Amino acid sequence: MIADLAAQDHPDGPASSTAQAESVAGLLQPVVADLIVLVLYAKNAHWNVSGPGFRSAHLALDELVVITSSAADSVAERLRALGVGVDGTPQAVTTRMATVSPVAHPTGTTVPVMLSWVADLIGIVTTRLRAAAGRVGQTDAPTGDLLNAITLDLEKQKWLLSSES
């Protein structure tokens, strides 16, 4: 329950109010949606990438899908642990979709173009994750740590994809 979060001990003392705990939960929902959007775009890129280097790119994109899907699940489960419902509905995800990728998906493109595009999407998501982790970490260090760990995993994936594009 969110009230339980407010009563937890933190490095700087317990959260001072239930409102702070609720703001932590409020920061996590957009993160879940962003991660689901990244899963969808990466899987579509996985299906549509073509040309020299296809197999490596195809497998790398599948790995990104698994990592990102697991990350979305971890954040959603953290929301539930805080006593908050998770909105992973198509409506919630669609609302975030245009903000993650303002450019149309380049289906049927070559490996360098597709991997570069997906790496850019990862950059958008990790920038948001860093901002959320910074704000969340002020009130709930374990949740901040979770978001930082996800950021590290996704930044590694971005580096790997960028190295092949």
C-alpha positions, 0 to 999 in steps of 0.5 A, a space after each residue: 500500500 502507498 501508505 506503507 511506502 511512506 512509512 518505510 525508512 529511507 537513507 534520508 529518513 522516512 518519506 514525509 507524506 503519503 503524497 510523496 509516496 503517491 508521486 513516486 507511483 505517479 512517476 512509474 506509470 509513464 515508465 511502464 508505457 514507455 517500455 512497452 512502446 519500446 518493446 513494440 517498436 523493437 519487435 517490429 524492427 526485428 520483423 522488418 530489418 533486412 540486408 547484410 547483417 540481418 541475422 545479427 541485427 535480428 537477434 540483437 533486436 530480439 534480445 532488446 525485446 526480452 530485456 525491455 519486456 522484463 524491465 516493463 514487468 519489473 516496473 509494473 510489479 513495483 507499482 503493484 508492490 506500492 499498492 497501485 494498479 498498472 495501466 498497460 492498456 493499448 490506450 495508455 501505451 498509444 498515448 505515449 507512443 507518439 512521444 517516444 517516436 515522433 518519426 514514422 517507423 522505417 519498416 523494410 529498411 536496411 540494418 544500419 538505418 533500422 538499428 540507428 532508429 531503434 538506438 535513437 528510441 532507446 536514447 529517448 526512453 533512457 533520458 526519461 528513465 534517468 529523469 524519473 530515477 532522479 525524482 523517484 530516488 529522492 523519496 524511494 531509493 529502491 525504486 530509484 535503483 530499479 530505474 537506474 539498473 534498467 537504464 544501464 541495461 538499455 544503454 548497453 543495448 543502445 551501445 551494442 546496436 549503435 556499434 552495428 549501425 
